[in-house]
């Protein structure tokens, strides 16, 4: 089976090595140039903060560089594909391969396998490095590059609607039956009319609702204020509503995003956008497998016919069209127009069929 896919081990290693070396060369060049331009644009804002200096500039580079690498790796794979095929075609090596009985798909196979290995590395890089860089960059930029306070990992302020009632908690800790709310305020409403305000220092879930401690109740109609040490409150509010706030798919690795989506579903919250991004965490890196197929139009055809440049432009156009379609589909998923599975996988499958169709009609 392997002999049919890779009839020549030497040629397979030769073309795959050319492809990989050009990919990382393009990536290094693009990342260095774009990082320099980005740093020049942001350095004035960073240094404008009192106390910021060279260390903060290097910190910006360390958290911005992973984003640039992840963004431009697919473009580097596309450019490396085109350069590799143009070089092989210009030197008549493609003609030699075909004269030796190697088909177009067998010429592409080593590059697609190398693209798959790059996709695996890209996925691991995204889930181990990029998500942390995204979280730190977004927090630091939102704070206008001022020193960040230690991240609050014990709880966060949250608002929840339960039926007609509104709940506010200064902090939500734990999960499930171990959820603990701090400084709780409950606005009890009936038919859009405020009936009473209940404040409690702590609230924890029980079988039928919540157990409040150190409670103060204020009745709006009578103006009466009542205090008690403990109160059991029946409410449709669930612990998941308080502990599943602010899930950002760009800040979580896939093994944390899956349970977060499951918790959101249990809380009855919309998850289509997160499901689309979850699937795109897999389909996005796999675009490296697709690029050799889309760029293969530059590999075949006689170089001396004068159409090699046109073929290269056609391959470049196919690759960029894929990126446009992919971003458009994800944007439509954010608006709720596309189903999440289709938004993540439809562009990949569509251009896989397009690339195969072009290859079959022209070379096979």
C-alpha positions, 0 to 999 in steps of 0.5 A: 500500500505504501509503495503505491502511495510513495513509489520512491522513498528518495523522491518523497523525502526530497520533495517533503524536505523542500516543502517543510524548509520553505514553509518554516523559512516563509513563516520566520520571515513573515513573523519577524517582519510583521512582529517588527511592524506591530511593535512599532505601532504599539510601542508608543502606547506601551511606553506611554504608561509610567513605569513601562520600559524595555521589559514590557516591550519584550513582554509584548513580543512574547505574547504577540508572537504566538498570535502572529505565528498561528495566523500566518502559518497557513499562508506560509504553507501556501506560499511554500507549496507554490514555490516548491512546485514552481521550482520543480516545474521550472527544473523539469523535475515534474516531467521527470517524475511523470516520465518515471510513472509517478502520478500527480497524486503520488507527487502530492502525497509527500507534501500532504503528509508533511502538511499533516505533520505541520497541522499536528504541530500547529494544533499542539502549539495553539492549544498549549501556547496560543490560548495562554498568549491570547488570554494574557494579551487581551487582559493587558490590552484591555488594561491599556498596557498598565500593570495587571493585578493578580487574576481573580481565580476565586470568583467573579461578579455575575448577573443571572436571570431566573424567571422574572427574578434578577440575581447579582453575585459579587463572586461565584466560586466552585461548581455544581453542588459546591457552588458558593455565591458571595454578596448576593442580591435578588430582585424579586419581580412579579409581572415586571413589577419589583416586589422585594429585594433580598440581600445575603452574604452567602448563598449555596444550592440545595435540593429545591433552590438556594440556602441564604445566610445573613439575609436582609429582606426589603418589601417594596410595597410596605417598606418593611426591612426584615433580617434573619440568619438563614433562609431557604429560597425556592428558585429556578436559578441553577448553579450552572448559570453562575459558574458558566459565565464568560467562556471564551474559546480563544482562551481555553484549550480544547480539553477545557472548552469541551466541559465548558460547553457541556456546562453551558448546555446544561444551563440552557445557554446558547453554545453554537458559536463555541461549538463552531470554534471548537470544531475550527480548532481542528479544521483550522490546522488541517488547512495545511493538508489542503494547501498542496492540493490547491497549489498543485495547479502550479506544478503541472503544465510545461514551464516553457509554455510561459504560463507558469506564472499564471498557474502560480497566481491561480494556485495563490488565488485558490488558497486565498479564496479558501481563507476568505471562505473560511473566515466568512463561514466563521463570521456567519456562525457568530451571527447564528446564520450557519450551523456550527459544524458547517461553518467549521468544516464546509469550506475545508470539504468544499475546497478539497473537492475543488482541488481534486476536481481540478487535479483530475480534470487537468492531470489524471 
